């Protein structure tokens, strides 16, 4: 019989149960991060409330425990009459603070910690702006979680924040730069699209003015708006490129598809990006292009 068909005590396939548990953990830690992000400046606004409601209802793996049910019920009551009062926001703000303080503990595993960070970034950027309080909270969170300081996206954020703090003033230009970094890392632009789940991050992509496919070893990863990955690979071959299926030291170009599932960061797609970035760090000249940039040269 093909595959592992062993069942657990609930009669479910063991692998399936394990994956559900893992995805449930991802959603739980992401929610913890989001809650911290949307109240980081000790305020909660209409846009952040709508984002939280949209995100929670899109998470099929989020356990419907007491905290989640309380949050959904409270948000539902607030949105019922189409009017969001200051008192309602204060009530929800207090509930969120309780969930953060008494709910799931901070992550210890690297993957859980990164999921919490990504949730934090989603929460901070949900309303399309970043305040001084949110900036300070992000800086403090990163300082309190040194175990991921050399991992993406913490390493990118630490460098950007260090640069922004140089002159001791967090001005509007620096705020916009940090906000765009958060949006690119999460792929989320809720304030523009109304969608709580983002696409693949473009923060890795390089902007170029010249490019030739001839004799270049190219690897495509992710899902592409322009068509199936095989179509992209065929196009590249027709233009003289050599298609690679994995990331190696002799790779020339990695092209990132625009579309991705909410779990892309911890799939083989995310691993390929991490591997390419690691090789670049060691001095290997690998060009990382977004689908949008690559299409300019097709």
PLY file of the C-alpha trace (Angstrom):
ply
format ascii 1.0
element vertex 298
property float x
property float y
property float z
element edge 297
property int vertex1
property int vertex2
end_header
0.00 0.00 0.00
1.41 3.42 -0.99
2.24 5.99 1.70
1.94 5.92 5.45
-1.65 4.96 6.31
-1.21 4.49 10.06
-3.99 6.07 12.10
-3.85 7.93 15.40
-6.23 7.41 18.36
-8.83 9.57 16.66
-8.75 7.45 13.51
-6.92 10.12 11.52
-3.76 9.59 9.41
-0.73 10.33 11.57
0.97 12.66 9.06
-2.24 14.59 8.52
-2.75 15.04 12.25
0.85 16.19 12.67
0.52 18.75 9.85
-2.74 20.07 11.29
-1.07 20.46 14.68
1.86 22.30 13.10
-0.42 24.61 11.12
-2.48 25.20 14.25
0.69 26.30 16.08
1.59 28.62 13.22
-1.80 30.30 13.32
-1.73 30.56 17.13
1.68 32.22 17.25
0.82 34.46 14.31
-2.33 35.56 16.18
-0.29 36.29 19.30
2.01 38.47 17.18
-0.88 40.23 15.42
-2.55 41.07 18.72
0.70 42.58 20.00
1.11 44.52 16.76
-2.32 46.14 16.65
-2.10 47.35 20.28
1.63 48.17 20.24
0.88 51.91 20.36
-1.80 51.36 23.04
-4.49 52.34 20.54
-6.88 50.33 18.40
-8.52 51.84 15.33
-11.27 50.79 12.90
-8.86 49.50 10.24
-6.98 47.32 12.72
-10.26 45.92 14.02
-11.41 45.00 10.50
-8.05 43.43 9.70
-8.16 41.29 12.86
-11.68 40.10 12.07
-10.80 39.31 8.43
-7.57 37.50 9.34
-9.11 35.37 12.10
-12.01 34.24 9.92
-9.58 33.22 7.15
-7.54 30.88 9.38
-8.86 27.34 8.94
-6.21 25.95 11.33
-6.84 28.40 14.17
-8.08 26.47 17.22
-11.45 27.78 18.39
-10.41 27.96 22.04
-11.89 30.30 24.62
-9.69 33.28 23.69
-10.46 32.98 19.97
-14.20 32.62 20.59
-14.20 35.62 22.95
-12.35 37.73 20.39
-14.63 36.74 17.50
-17.77 37.27 19.60
-16.62 40.69 20.77
-15.60 41.78 17.26
-18.92 40.49 15.89
-20.88 42.51 18.47
-18.88 45.64 17.66
-19.40 45.31 13.90
-23.08 44.30 14.13
-24.56 47.81 14.01
-22.02 49.17 11.52
-20.85 51.76 14.06
-17.64 51.38 16.06
-17.65 53.45 19.23
-14.67 54.51 21.32
-15.97 52.46 24.26
-16.20 49.33 22.09
-12.62 49.76 20.91
-11.46 50.24 24.50
-13.31 47.06 25.56
-11.69 45.05 22.76
-8.31 46.61 23.52
-8.61 45.40 27.14
-9.60 41.88 25.99
-6.63 41.73 23.61
-4.27 42.80 26.40
-5.63 39.98 28.59
-5.20 37.41 25.79
-1.58 38.50 25.27
-0.80 38.42 28.99
-2.62 35.23 30.00
-2.85 33.30 26.72
-0.21 31.27 24.89
3.31 31.89 26.13
5.99 33.47 23.96
7.53 31.12 21.43
10.70 29.19 22.20
11.23 27.28 18.94
12.81 29.30 16.12
9.94 28.62 13.70
7.29 29.60 16.27
9.23 32.74 17.13
9.43 33.77 13.48
5.69 33.16 13.08
5.04 35.41 16.06
7.28 38.08 14.53
5.50 37.86 11.18
2.19 38.23 13.00
3.55 41.27 14.82
4.50 42.84 11.49
1.02 42.12 10.12
-0.57 43.79 13.13
1.67 46.86 12.98
1.17 47.42 9.24
-2.57 46.54 9.14
-3.74 50.16 9.06
-1.13 51.32 6.54
0.88 53.44 8.96
3.49 53.05 11.70
3.62 55.11 14.87
6.51 55.86 17.22
4.97 53.46 19.76
4.78 50.64 17.21
8.37 51.29 16.10
9.60 51.17 19.71
7.60 47.99 20.41
9.10 46.25 17.36
12.61 47.32 18.38
12.02 46.02 21.92
10.51 42.73 20.69
13.57 42.05 18.51
15.91 42.88 21.42
14.00 40.40 23.63
14.27 37.60 21.05
17.99 37.43 20.17
17.68 33.75 19.20
16.41 34.81 15.75
18.57 37.90 15.26
20.49 36.18 12.45
17.36 34.72 10.82
15.13 36.27 8.17
13.22 38.56 8.59
14.65 39.61 11.99
18.10 40.30 10.50
16.62 42.58 7.81
14.53 44.48 10.37
17.41 44.90 12.85
19.56 46.52 10.13
16.72 48.86 9.02
15.89 49.88 12.59
19.55 50.49 13.44
19.80 52.80 10.42
16.59 54.65 11.37
17.83 55.21 14.96
21.19 56.69 13.97
20.16 60.33 14.24
17.86 59.80 17.21
14.79 61.01 15.28
12.17 58.74 13.68
10.94 61.08 10.94
8.19 60.60 8.33
10.61 59.39 5.65
12.04 56.74 7.97
8.53 55.71 9.04
7.53 55.20 5.41
10.70 53.19 4.73
10.09 50.89 7.73
6.40 50.52 6.82
7.24 49.52 3.24
9.76 47.00 4.59
7.06 45.44 6.80
4.62 45.28 3.89
7.19 43.68 1.62
8.21 41.11 4.24
4.62 40.07 4.98
3.28 40.62 1.44
0.26 42.21 3.14
-1.40 45.43 2.01
-4.73 45.24 3.81
-5.20 49.01 3.67
-5.02 48.82 -0.14
-6.58 45.44 -1.00
-8.81 44.42 1.93
-7.13 40.98 1.86
-5.62 39.85 5.17
-3.35 37.20 3.62
-0.50 38.56 1.57
1.42 37.40 -1.46
5.09 36.48 -1.57
7.42 39.08 -0.10
9.27 41.25 -2.62
11.80 42.46 -0.09
14.36 40.02 -1.53
13.93 41.14 -5.14
16.52 43.25 -6.87
15.67 46.02 -9.34
17.66 45.78 -12.57
17.72 47.65 -15.90
19.48 45.02 -18.05
19.15 41.25 -18.19
19.86 38.42 -20.60
18.71 34.79 -20.31
21.56 33.42 -22.43
23.41 30.60 -20.61
21.98 31.67 -17.24
21.00 28.92 -14.78
17.53 29.95 -13.56
15.34 28.47 -10.84
11.64 29.37 -10.53
9.88 29.04 -7.17
6.39 29.77 -5.91
3.20 30.31 -7.89
3.09 32.68 -10.83
0.39 35.11 -11.89
1.51 34.83 -15.51
0.86 31.08 -15.67
2.08 27.66 -14.57
5.71 27.33 -13.52
6.35 24.98 -16.47
5.27 27.75 -18.85
7.74 30.15 -17.21
10.51 27.55 -17.45
9.71 26.90 -21.13
9.86 30.63 -21.87
13.25 30.93 -20.16
14.65 27.95 -22.10
13.43 29.44 -25.38
15.39 32.57 -24.55
18.58 30.60 -23.94
18.47 29.90 -20.20
19.15 26.61 -18.41
16.42 25.72 -15.91
17.50 24.43 -12.48
15.14 22.69 -10.07
17.08 23.46 -6.88
19.37 26.06 -5.34
23.05 25.29 -5.83
26.24 27.34 -5.74
26.31 27.59 -9.55
22.81 29.10 -9.81
22.64 32.50 -11.51
19.01 33.61 -11.02
16.12 32.81 -8.66
12.70 34.06 -9.81
9.97 34.41 -7.15
6.37 33.80 -8.10
3.95 36.48 -6.91
1.31 34.11 -5.52
1.81 32.00 -2.41
-0.15 30.29 0.33
-0.21 31.81 3.80
2.38 29.21 4.86
4.87 29.94 2.06
7.65 30.96 4.44
7.99 27.44 5.82
7.44 25.46 2.62
10.11 24.41 0.11
9.46 27.78 -1.55
10.58 29.65 1.55
13.53 27.31 2.03
14.75 28.04 -1.51
14.71 31.76 -0.78
16.60 31.25 2.47
19.19 29.06 0.74
19.73 31.59 -2.05
20.15 34.40 0.49
22.64 32.29 2.44
24.74 31.71 -0.71
24.60 35.45 -1.50
25.83 36.18 2.03
28.82 33.90 1.37
29.67 35.92 -1.75
27.92 33.89 -4.47
26.47 36.21 -7.13
22.86 34.97 -7.31
20.34 37.42 -8.74
16.93 37.30 -7.01
14.07 38.64 -9.14
10.36 39.04 -8.49
7.98 37.76 -11.16
7.11 41.38 -11.95
10.76 42.28 -12.65
11.50 39.10 -14.62
8.49 39.68 -16.90
9.99 42.98 -18.05
12.71 40.99 -19.83
10.53 38.29 -21.36
0 1
1 2
2 3
3 4
4 5
5 6
6 7
7 8
8 9
9 10
10 11
11 12
12 13
13 14
14 15
15 16
16 17
17 18
18 19
19 20
20 21
21 22
22 23
23 24
24 25
25 26
26 27
27 28
28 29
29 30
30 31
31 32
32 33
33 34
34 35
35 36
36 37
37 38
38 39
39 40
40 41
41 42
42 43
43 44
44 45
45 46
46 47
47 48
48 49
49 50
50 51
51 52
52 53
53 54
54 55
55 56
56 57
57 58
58 59
59 60
60 61
61 62
62 63
63 64
64 65
65 66
66 67
67 68
68 69
69 70
70 71
71 72
72 73
73 74
74 75
75 76
76 77
77 78
78 79
79 80
80 81
81 82
82 83
83 84
84 85
85 86
86 87
87 88
88 89
89 90
90 91
91 92
92 93
93 94
94 95
95 96
96 97
97 98
98 99
99 100
100 101
101 102
102 103
103 104
104 105
105 106
106 107
107 108
108 109
109 110
110 111
111 112
112 113
113 114
114 115
115 116
116 117
117 118
118 119
119 120
120 121
121 122
122 123
123 124
124 125
125 126
126 127
127 128
128 129
129 130
130 131
131 132
132 133
133 134
134 135
135 136
136 137
137 138
138 139
139 140
140 141
141 142
142 143
143 144
144 145
145 146
146 147
147 148
148 149
149 150
150 151
151 152
152 153
153 154
154 155
155 156
156 157
157 158
158 159
159 160
160 161
161 162
162 163
163 164
164 165
165 166
166 167
167 168
168 169
169 170
170 171
171 172
172 173
173 174
174 175
175 176
176 177
177 178
178 179
179 180
180 181
181 182
182 183
183 184
184 185
185 186
186 187
187 188
188 189
189 190
190 191
191 192
192 193
193 194
194 195
195 196
196 197
197 198
198 199
199 200
200 201
201 202
202 203
203 204
204 205
205 206
206 207
207 208
208 209
209 210
210 211
211 212
212 213
213 214
214 215
215 216
216 217
217 218
218 219
219 220
220 221
221 222
222 223
223 224
224 225
225 226
226 227
227 228
228 229
229 230
230 231
231 232
232 233
233 234
234 235
235 236
236 237
237 238
238 239
239 240
240 241
241 242
242 243
243 244
244 245
245 246
246 247
247 248
248 249
249 250
250 251
251 252
252 253
253 254
254 255
255 256
256 257
257 258
258 259
259 260
260 261
261 262
262 263
263 264
264 265
265 266
266 267
267 268
268 269
269 270
270 271
271 272
272 273
273 274
274 275
275 276
276 277
277 278
278 279
279 280
280 281
281 282
282 283
283 284
284 285
285 286
286 287
287 288
288 289
289 290
290 291
291 292
292 293
293 294
294 295
295 296
296 297
